[in-house]
């Protein structure tokens, strides 16, 4: 018997099909995290201005959720379910103190674990740079809330301290499925540092207002922390309108007077020099390692690449097209803008 395949949907049918992106946005709007007003443990150590907006109960201005983030959330949930079924313990444990709340991914006595699903680039960044301090802040605060009985979960008795001895962070690459685990002993000083960070934010908001709390990100297009911030427009202003503002950026709105301009120019010059010096030192260390690989205390060095590969010879391709009487296909693109900061002949007083 031959199966009869359904006909391809028409353009009109495709237009009337339910939108997955709209469904994801609606689901995200109704999730507790989207409506949360108290500081979440995952926001500790990230950006003080963002935390200040939470403290001041400001309404988020940028709440768009992409399908990639949605898939990451669903993957995160499935992995936690697998860990719980295989090894036991409790997942997504509700915790809440006076100033911070959160959900511990996995409480597997006596260790608290946080799971981070990340892209291939984020996974590689962790392997090369290590765990960011803000991620250690997060699990340290989970441990502190558990140890002090500040739970908000029907599976754990309120006010009963739990014996937490270790902290663990697991990174899972969404692209390759590879995971890496970092673990350390519980350190009360780490949790105290995280709480102090949050206390300073609360105090500054109460004394001087939200705008007095400094930003820790460098703005959209420069820092992904800002690109995905729910308070992006509130912090940096609405997107630039080229017709009324010209060729500027949101960050350039901070350059109000001549003193701001002079400071920015000197900052650029200083960081350019630091970048060049850092690159020289890195290349020198690289050459010292040529031909060597293996463990080095808490690091590991290895080489890859160097093989032959075939690629299009653009010059030869253009010559061949000219011989055949063909015009080489072209396209118009906008060249990147460059900046040039030079020394003047006049020595400042």
Buried (B, 14 or more C-beta within 10 A) or exposed (E): EEEEEEEEEEEEEEEEEEEEEEEBBEEBEEEEEBEBBBBBBBBBBBBBBBBBBBBEEBEBBBEEBEEEBBEBBEBBBEBBEEBBEEEEBBBBBBBBBEEBBBBBBBBBEEBBBBBBBBEEEBBEBBEEEEBBBBBBBBBBBBBBBBBBBBBBBEEBEEEEEBEBEBBBBBBBBBEEEEBEEBEBEBEEEBBEBBBEBBEEBBEBBEEEEBEEBEBBBEBBEEBEBBEBBBBBBBBBEEEBEEEEEEEEBBBBEBBEEEEEEEEBEEEEEEEEEEEEEEEEEEEEEEEEEEEEEEEEEEEEEEEEEEEEEEEEEEEEEEEEEEEEEEEEEEEEEEEEEEEEEEEEEEEEE
